[in-house]
Amino acid sequence: MVEDGGHVGSAHPRPHRPRCRPGDPAAGPDRRAYGAVRRPQRPGGPPARRGRRGGDDPPARPARRLLRRRHPRGHRPGRDRLLQRAGRRGARPGGALPADHHAAVRAAGARGRPRARPVPARPAVCAGPHHAGPGVPRVHDRRAHRRVHALPGRLRHAGALAGVRGGPQRRGPPRPAGRPGAVRGGRAGLGLRYGRRRRGRAARRGGGADRPGLAAAAVDDRLRVRNGRGTAAAAARRLPTPRGRPARAPTARPQGRQGALRPPGPREPRRQRHPPRRLRLPDPLPGVRDPRPRPAGRAVRVEAARHHGDGAGRRRARSRLLPGHGRRHHAAHPPPGAVAGRVRVRRHGRRRRRGRRVQPAGRCRALPGDRGSERPGQAVGRCGDPGAGPGTGTRERLRPLRDPADVRLGGRRRARADPVGRPARPGCPRHAARAWAGTRRAGGGPPARGTAERFAGRGGAGRGGTVRRRGHHRRPPPTGRRRHPWSTRVGGGAYGTGRPDGAGPTLARAVTRCGPDPRADPARAGPARRVPPLPAVRHRSGPRPGGRCVNLLGYRRVLVVTAVEPERQAVLRGLRTVGGADDTVVVEVGGVGSASAAATTARVLAQQRFDAVLSAGIGGGIGVAIGGTVIATSSVAADLGADSPDGFLSLDELGFGTATIAADPDLVAAAAKALPNAVSGPVLTVSTVTGTLAGTRDLIARHPRAVAEGMEGFGVATAAIQAGVAFGEVRAVSNPVGPRDRAAWRIGEALEGLSETFACLAKLTL
Ligand SMILES: O=C(O)c1cccc(C(=O)CC[C@H]2O[C@@H](n3cnc4c(=O)[nH]cnc43)[C@H](O)[C@@H]2O)c1
């Protein structure tokens, strides 16, 4: 029986056919490929018998085991095995193979071990069936490397990497987005070859003393695992792979070989996406601030949360969520550029906890006479605000940062007293209490505030000294404690019931500052919220030193809202004839229509402080000649209601409130004094310009005292009275109300009249 590369047990051995690699200098006639040494049979000698080994015979049993186990076809002993045999006392298995295995083989030969022969250095296992070149084994060599098949499925199914990698290039094919880093050729290939050995020995022992490079590679391997990349990192953490199986332990790679086939150039820097969860850095000493840099992101959160396992720790952890912010609470000390939002707090492996808002300053700290101190992005309490959420005080909402208005105002926004007037919320007693009297009882009227009321609560100093706050949705003060001083009733003003003269029952309204009283319940008050106050917008009570001041109708600051730009320009022209427009009078274009005008007015009133609002423009005259001026004693939403077979039903008749808002009597009086030729009376606000005779008759029948119609007055009035600002409306007649005749409109004449009107309304104060 002969053992050769063919059939075991054959009585007729085949003639030896050396199999050499092309250009293998070590291959000779007596040496078979891949190192198996066969001595030629002596001519005439007896066939080699099993169990008998001569001095020149190869060791039969180990070779047989090797062939059976590793080489089903029985003629390729396998490179690893040969290297193991060759390196028992020389090159160590799993070591820095290409670098020193030749020396190991030479050493073995010197010790009389001729069985091993050099094996060309093989930088990587090649998946291709072709012979890629010296040192690159063929594809069937993979059979000698079972580790290939033991790799995670993700690697085995890496598309073009049918075997291991895409070719002799170390990087393999381009890695698709999202493909784990372990699929990359370099690491995968080296891991295949050396993974088991290194894990078993080299990695644990850190390599041999004669292989410092490998020791460094092992250290590097550990670091790389901690850096948490790809499948290898998952294996280190024993996290399941996407296929549901635990990932294998990571493999190391000898750094000295890593760049063998890598394109020259600097190595791609390793990115650290997420710090590993198992990475525990040594805790800082108690009381000593951790000097390690704290990058923004999850690492800090995880680490900070772990440093403190109790609730206080979590709170402390929250306080460090922003970079460069140390232990200060970012709510109390917002870093520059901090953006409002929720804080994600990781704690003890849970996915996410709905965090508290970072947004500071949910409290209005305005003192009497203050302008408030809100900035864009600050929180302002509102009921039913969709921006409010769990963890947010009921009185907080986030104002958008850097909205156009804020930009225009230099990023500044002042607090105002609920200018929009949010709708009543069911079940909210405070909202119910705030409902306008006119909407709650028969005969109720509009929330027209009388002049006396508006000026009553100012301590005689006018409106300018107080920031009004509506304290709805406040938590009642705890029993036994007095109402905290943050809740301040200002004025207790009365609101009209809808009658244009403002008469009727009144509804006292508590005006409170917002925010919980920290003294009433410090535990609920939350962290201190300190926001540097804005420079107050000074309310000018007189002319500037050395300058001139336009005083419109005696009000210190007046907002004029027009529908279109030509009207605005006409107003400005009139003001300039007096003394030049300055910031005591602001003229805004609010758009055509009541809704747009109301929105614009509300926005501007929320941004700046005014003492009076005027709706101004041109309009259709009812009994007033073109070019004339009308002063509204009230603004009436003439078509706000319901149509019916019995005729039009107004809002008042429907019981939904009032469609009439009285103008400020003082303002009306002042305007009438300044414009002796103007006609005073109700001015109608319509959504559709009256254009038929029937429509005109019907309108006049319902509003016999009306002197003109426009399209914006009621909207401006609504915003003004909800902001607690005096309201008035003046219009220059451009056309008669009646059958539509656009050619009869005298817009230019009306605009000229508008300019003259404002020139008369304004007085120059030196
Ligand atoms: O076309 C122009 O050059 C021009 C210049 C300035 C203003 C206009 C307007 O169309 C203004 C529309 C504005 O005027 C009010 N208005 C004028 N006449 C009536 C009317 O008969 N019925 C209702 N409104 C009228 C209204 O407030 C519009 O907003 C054009």
The ligand as a Gaussian input file, in Angstrom:
#p B3LYP/6-31G(d) Opt

LIG

0 1
 O      -55.365000     100.120000      -7.967000
 C      -54.742000     100.907000      -7.244000
 O      -53.854000     101.663000      -7.657000
 C      -55.072000     100.951000      -5.836000
 C      -54.421000     101.828000      -5.007000
 C      -54.754000     101.868000      -3.691000
 C      -55.738000     101.035000      -3.198000
 C      -56.359000     100.169000      -4.030000
 C      -57.406000      99.295000      -3.554000
 O      -58.028000      98.544000      -4.248000
 C      -57.671000      99.398000      -2.157000
 C      -58.617000      98.360000      -1.745000
 C      -58.971000      98.715000      -0.423000
 O      -59.742000      99.856000      -0.459000
 C      -60.852000      99.723000       0.290000
 N      -61.977000     100.051000      -0.548000
 C      -61.999000     100.991000      -1.455000
 N      -63.220000     101.104000      -1.980000
 C      -63.960000     100.213000      -1.386000
 C      -65.334000      99.869000      -1.497000
 O      -66.139000     100.415000      -2.256000
 N      -65.758000      98.868000      -0.728000
 C      -64.957000      98.272000       0.117000
 N      -63.676000      98.581000       0.240000
 C      -63.193000      99.542000      -0.470000
 C      -60.818000      98.330000       0.830000
 O      -60.525000      98.410000       2.152000
 C      -59.725000      97.619000       0.155000
 O      -58.899000      96.927000       0.988000
 C      -56.066000     100.085000      -5.351000

